[in-house]
Amino acid sequence: MTDLVTHFLDLTLPTPLVLASGIWGTTVSLLERAARAGCGAVTAKSCGPTPRAGHVNPSCLDWGHGLINAIGLANPGAAAEVELLQAAKQRLQALGVPLIASIFAGPPEEFGAVAATVAAARPDLIEVNISCPNVHSEFGEPYAASADAAAEVTGYVKDVARDASIPVIVKLAPNVPSIGRIARAVVAAGADALCVINTMPGMVIDAESGQPILANRSGGLSGPALKPIALKCVYDVRKACPDIPIIGTGGVTTGLDAVEMLMAGATAVGVGSAVYYRGAAAITAIRDELAAWLDAHNVAQVQEISSRAHREPIYSTAPTGAPTPKAH
């Protein structure tokens, strides 16, 4: 039987699956449920400096090849989130499952203030969502789009988290010219790990009305259509940062998807919209399918397949003359 135990920084995860932020509700019982279903770590819903109601409906749509959403970072504010995080930490700790607090903010220094607030709950890790627009930028460019801006935010959070002895994960965006360059910048600024990737900006239009369907007009794409983008981003980040732990997130709905994400270079695998497609049993199913694939391929420990896509293939010439890759 394959051992799914995964080492992530100084933490031991029972499985490599990580519940993505904001996917399975915000209550403590639902976060615990995700852990019992097979998640090796659980990410709470993102919180910011003040309460946000989010965007009005329609705010989420299954467009046929994935989901598009513009929830609008609805949250009760960091101060109110602390109580939820404290309760969740107590329940998850009993199960041996780490808790990840997720934060966002406006100005770079505000990220540090939000981190200081949630640090009081003693989460095992803090995830920093840098896909928010940079309020100091004339064009509202997201922090994730600039290596310098991403590094600045990371530095503010790391200054707080270092004092609290809480590792920092920075969540990167896919819609950038070089995700590897941004990854290196945030690691140099103190990021202990990376989450790759956030949703991809997109739009769905209703042909009859001629209008975008989401009330916010545009939103973030997730689900199966995102997987090839996520795999490429994880692959690129692993090449850029060979030693940094990575949570590979985007389009994972089956155990085979998780296998591919690990082979691309992920240390752990984020699970999100799979819950929409496969229901409450999605996490357990993905865990069991991953274990079955590993068993069928005589893999004793899940970490053995990590970064396999980075091995150089050996090419031979097929009868047609077409080059055929052969794995080592």
SULKAFEN-V505666 format. One record per backbone hydrogen bond with DSSP energy under -0.5 kcal/mol. NH is the residue of the N-H (numbers start at 1). CO is the residue of the C=O. Records with the same first field share a line. If there is no record, write none. Layout:
NH = CO + CO
This chain:
3 = 300
4 = 2
6 = 13
8 = 6 + 11
11 = 8
13 = 6 + 11
18 = 269
19 = 41
20 = 271
23 = 20
25 = 23
31 = 27
32 = 28
33 = 29
34 = 30
35 = 31
36 = 32
37 = 33
38 = 34 + 35
39 = 34
40 = 17
41 = 17
42 = 98
43 = 19
44 = 42 + 100
47 = 102
52 = 75
55 = 71
61 = 68
63 = 61 + 66
64 = 66
67 = 222
68 = 61
69 = 220
70 = 59
75 = 52
78 = 48
81 = 77
82 = 78
83 = 79
84 = 80
85 = 81
86 = 82
87 = 83
88 = 84
89 = 85
90 = 86
91 = 87
92 = 88
93 = 89
94 = 90
95 = 91 + 92
96 = 92 + 93
97 = 92
98 = 40 + 96
100 = 42
101 = 99 + 125
103 = 127
104 = 47
110 = 107
111 = 107 + 108
112 = 108
113 = 109
114 = 110
115 = 111
116 = 112
117 = 113
118 = 114
119 = 115
120 = 116 + 117
121 = 118
122 = 119
124 = 99
125 = 99
126 = 167
127 = 101
128 = 169
129 = 103 + 127
130 = 128 + 171
134 = 141
135 = 133
137 = 134
140 = 137
143 = 132
144 = 130
145 = 142
146 = 143
150 = 143 + 146
151 = 147
152 = 148
153 = 149
154 = 150
155 = 151
156 = 152
157 = 153
158 = 154
159 = 155
160 = 156
161 = 157
162 = 158
163 = 159
164 = 160
165 = 161 + 162
166 = 161
167 = 124
169 = 126
170 = 193
171 = 128 + 169
172 = 170 + 195
176 = 174
182 = 178
183 = 179
184 = 180
185 = 181
186 = 182
187 = 183
188 = 184
189 = 185
190 = 187
191 = 186
192 = 168
193 = 168
194 = 245
195 = 170
196 = 194 + 247
197 = 172
198 = 172
200 = 221
202 = 219
206 = 211
207 = 205
210 = 206
211 = 206
213 = 204
215 = 58
217 = 214
218 = 216
219 = 202
220 = 69
221 = 200
222 = 67
225 = 65
226 = 223
227 = 223 + 224
230 = 226
231 = 227
232 = 228
233 = 229
234 = 230
235 = 231
236 = 232
237 = 233
238 = 234
239 = 235
240 = 236
241 = 237
244 = 241
245 = 192
247 = 194
248 = 246 + 268
249 = 196 + 247
250 = 270
253 = 251
258 = 254
259 = 255
260 = 256
261 = 257
262 = 258
263 = 259
264 = 260
265 = 261 + 262
266 = 261
267 = 246
268 = 246
269 = 16
270 = 248
271 = 18
275 = 272
276 = 273
277 = 273
278 = 274
279 = 275
281 = 278
282 = 279
285 = 281
286 = 282
287 = 283
288 = 284
289 = 285
290 = 286
291 = 287
292 = 288
293 = 289
294 = 290
295 = 291
296 = 292
297 = 293
298 = 295
299 = 294
300 = 298
302 = 3
304 = 301
305 = 302
306 = 303
307 = 262
308 = 305
309 = 263
310 = 307
311 = 308
314 = 326
315 = 313
316 = 324
318 = 316 + 322
321 = 318
324 = 316
326 = 314
